Amino acid sequence: MIDFSNGSVFKLSPCDMKDIAPAVAPLLVAGEQFVASFKGVRDFVVFTDKRLIAVNVQGITGKKRDFTSLPYSKVQAFSIETAGTFDLDAELDLWFSGLGKVRLEFRGNADIRQLGQMIATYVL
């Protein structure tokens, strides 16, 4: 499983879903839809209408990947922090039952408010 306590793993920027969909599509259940996707240097995160899927690309070739599925049904609380004038990164904190806090950091060009609204739609 991905070590979510290491925030530097996730400095995410919005990305085109078609670039990463082939890697994640086999994991989706019937009727599950992609909502948003974000990519770091190698790792990426996909938000669906049912869960968050975090993908940790490992090894020199990047063929080995760790897929971590975090269902919204296990979210107990969440928090968003918008980018500021000097701190250009935004943050999304999610508290999962049985796992604890997961923090995702986004570059300033990510619409964190829209992401927070999307999370609220599926959690509340």
C-alpha positions as a printed NumPy array, in Angstrom:
array([[  0.   ,   0.   ,   0.   ],
       [  1.098,   3.553,  -0.659],
       [  2.6  ,   5.44 ,   2.278],
       [  0.244,   8.408,   2.461],
       [  2.185,   9.988,   5.315],
       [  4.847,  10.967,   2.753],
       [  3.256,  14.079,   1.227],
       [  6.008,  14.527,  -1.329],
       [  4.683,  11.471,  -3.179],
       [  1.686,  13.452,  -4.326],
       [  2.408,  16.831,  -5.955],
       [ -0.4  ,  16.472,  -8.442],
       [ -1.486,  18.407, -11.511],
       [ -4.627,  17.872, -13.58 ],
       [ -4.088,  15.457, -16.467],
       [ -6.039,  14.095, -19.393],
       [ -8.021,  11.02 , -18.39 ],
       [ -7.332,   9.282, -21.714],
       [ -3.619,   9.118, -20.839],
       [ -4.148,   7.054, -17.685],
       [ -7.553,   5.412, -18.237],
       [ -6.107,   2.237, -19.822],
       [ -4.122,   1.524, -16.641],
       [ -7.104,   1.934, -14.319],
       [-10.109,   0.859, -16.423],
       [ -9.7  ,  -2.878, -15.64 ],
       [-10.19 ,  -2.081, -11.928],
       [-13.558,  -0.378, -12.337],
       [-16.779,  -2.118, -11.356],
       [-19.885,  -2.15 , -13.55 ],
       [-21.325,   1.349, -13.845],
       [-18.345,   3.101, -12.222],
       [-17.362,   6.307, -14.023],
       [-14.184,   8.403, -14.129],
       [-14.649,  11.899, -12.658],
       [-11.171,  13.484, -12.444],
       [ -7.508,  12.56 , -12.76 ],
       [ -4.263,  14.058, -11.517],
       [ -0.653,  13.118, -12.163],
       [  2.637,  13.636, -10.374],
       [  6.035,  12.837, -11.865],
       [  5.224,   9.119, -12.163],
       [  2.351,   8.486,  -9.777],
       [ -1.256,   9.392, -10.451],
       [ -4.641,   9.573,  -8.767],
       [ -8.047,   8.92 , -10.289],
       [-11.331,  10.001,  -8.739],
       [-14.347,   7.965,  -9.791],
       [-17.948,   8.299,  -8.677],
       [-17.328,   5.55 ,  -6.078],
       [-13.715,   5.834,  -4.901],
       [-10.271,   7.311,  -5.131],
       [ -7.643,   5.138,  -6.835],
       [ -4.026,   6.072,  -6.108],
       [ -1.383,   4.521,  -8.35 ],
       [  2.241,   4.325,  -7.243],
       [  4.522,   3.553, -10.203],
       [  7.528,   1.534,  -9.038],
       [ 10.824,   0.306, -10.425],
       [ 13.08 ,   1.633, -13.145],
       [ 10.813,   0.639, -16.022],
       [  7.58 ,   1.665, -14.294],
       [  5.86 ,  -1.602, -15.183],
       [  5.311,  -2.485, -11.538],
       [  2.432,  -0.498, -10.062],
       [  0.685,  -0.397,  -6.715],
       [ -3.051,   0.382,  -6.993],
       [ -4.695,   1.558,  -3.771],
       [ -8.491,   1.792,  -3.75 ],
       [-10.056,   4.13 ,  -1.202],
       [-13.889,   3.996,  -1.272],
       [-15.817,   7.162,  -0.448],
       [-18.083,   5.073,   1.796],
       [-15.187,   4.892,   4.289],
       [-14.552,   8.665,   4.414],
       [-15.372,  10.034,   7.861],
       [-14.272,  13.637,   7.245],
       [-12.433,  15.72 ,   4.676],
       [-10.775,  19.102,   4.382],
       [ -9.556,  21.264,   1.511],
       [ -6.927,  23.993,   1.671],
       [ -6.757,  26.387,  -1.253],
       [ -3.553,  27.767,  -2.742],
       [ -2.39 ,  31.134,  -1.483],
       [ -0.185,  33.972,  -2.681],
       [  3.085,  32.459,  -1.495],
       [  1.997,  28.865,  -0.881],
       [  0.962,  27.812,  -4.369],
       [ -0.072,  24.28 ,  -3.463],
       [ -3.587,  23.194,  -2.498],
       [ -4.301,  20.218,  -0.261],
       [ -7.046,  17.659,   0.18 ],
       [ -7.146,  15.735,   3.453],
       [ -9.406,  12.695,   3.755],
       [ -9.915,  10.691,   6.945],
       [-10.739,   7.059,   6.201],
       [-12.185,   4.608,   8.695],
       [ -9.51 ,   2.041,   9.548],
       [ -6.753,   3.858,   7.635],
       [ -6.466,   7.352,   9.042],
       [ -5.601,  10.543,   7.22 ],
       [ -4.689,  10.642,   3.551],
       [ -3.227,  13.904,   2.235],
       [ -3.011,  14.75 ,  -1.44 ],
       [ -1.125,  17.871,  -2.499],
       [ -2.051,  19.643,  -5.721],
       [ -0.209,  22.253,  -7.728],
       [ -1.852,  25.68 ,  -7.869],
       [ -3.608,  25.074, -11.186],
       [ -5.887,  22.374,  -9.709],
       [ -9.453,  23.484,  -8.887],
       [ -9.498,  22.27 ,  -5.285],
       [-12.918,  23.811,  -4.566],
       [-14.515,  21.791,  -7.345],
       [-12.749,  18.686,  -6.059],
       [-14.066,  19.382,  -2.551],
       [-17.596,  19.771,  -3.919],
       [-17.251,  16.48 ,  -5.796],
       [-16.067,  14.683,  -2.625],
       [-18.982,  16.202,  -0.679],
       [-21.427,  14.957,  -3.3  ],
       [-20.301,  11.363,  -2.855],
       [-19.635,  11.409,   0.904],
       [-22.579,  13.359,   2.311]])
